[in-house]
């Protein structure tokens, strides 16, 4: 991974939970947030999960900053073969 990716991961997984916990007074919730983000499936697996749920993924992209932000998936229901 490059420097931007490394810094982004440090920010999301260390800085946000620390500051969020301090500001809110609820550090456990922010630790859970970090753990749930770490456990989220990778791009290929999540796309597969969407398709197994009957969706067709039309587009996927990383959002800013520096294309290191959250993933955006654009999907629609797969067409029903009986309606074609």
N, C-alpha and C positions, 0 to 999 in steps of 0.2 A: 504493500500500500504506500501511496505517496504521502507527503507531509500534510496536505489538506485533508486527506481521508483520516490520517492519524489524529490531527487536531480536532476534526469534527467528532470523531468517536470519543475522544477525551472530554470534549464539551458536553456531549449528550449523555454519556455514561457516568461522568464524574461530577462535572460542574453543575449541571441542571439538578440532579438529585440533591446535592449538597446545599445549594442556594435555595432551592424550592423547599427543602425540609426546614432550613433555618428560618426562612420568611414565613412559612405557614405554621411552623411549630409541629408539623406532622411528618417527620423524616421517614417513617415506615411506608407511607403512601408513595413517597418519591423513590424509595428503594424498590418497591413493587413495580413502579413504572419502568425503572431501568431494567429490572429482571424480565418484565414482559416484553420489552423491546428486544432484549437479547434472545429471547426464546422464539420470537416471531420467525416464521419460515423464510428461507431465502426466496429470491425472485422466481426461480424455476418451480419450486415447490408450491408457492402461493398461486402462481398461474395455473398449475395442475389442479390445485384445490378448487379454484374458481371454475375451471372447466368441468370438474367432477360434479360441481353443484349446478351444472346446466347453463353456465355462462360462457360466452365467447369473448376473449380478451381482444379488444381492438387496438389498444395502445398501452404502453407503460413508459413512464419517465421518472427520473429523479428531479425533485424540485430544488430550487436554490436554497441556501447559498452554495455556489460552486458545484452544483449538481450532487451535493452530498446530503441534501435534506430528505424529507420523507418521500416514499414512493407514491406515485399516483397511478392507479389502474383505471382504465376506461373499458367497460365491458357492457354487454347486453345479453339478454336471454338468447340462447341458441334457437334458431327457427324450428318450429315444430314441423317435422317431416310430413305429417298428415295435412298441413296447411299449404304445402308447396305445390 
